Amino acid sequence: MSQADTLALIRRYYDAFNRDDHDTMLACLADDVVHDVNQGVRRAGIEQFRAFNARMAHSYHERLENIVVMANADGSRASAEFNVNGVYKNTDEGLPPAAGQKYLLPAGTFFAIKAGKIARVTTYYNLTEWLMQVTGEAE
């Protein structure tokens, strides 16, 4: 894949995320996609990614803003930096109770690309900051 093709793939993935279009997001992924979740366990395979998306959609309503996508020259790696503008709508297991708390966090994702699909998704954000915002302890 060219650098331009990879940039278009990542933009398509995030455009689908912001439209809550999970089918288009999944279509951007390799069947054996590896998903490294912030502060979580590594998940492998598209079905695990689908289950993660369902859990996230149940507990959170998020829109990504100010997305900047970068890719290396041969299109095999990409990254994105963005702000997560969200609402914590249903309690996620192991986290504080949800009551419609709003949050705004910077985040980033790293991607590996193989055969025109996203083969790895690794996302990072500051969980401590998110916890402070949803519990009202933010400064």
Secondary structure by P-SEA (a helix, b strand, c coil): ccaaaaaaaaaaaaaaaaacaaaaaaaacccbbbbbcccccccccaaaaaaaaaaaaacccccccbbbbbbccccccbbbbbbbbccccccccccccccccccccccbbbbbbccccccbbbbbccaaaaaaaaacccc
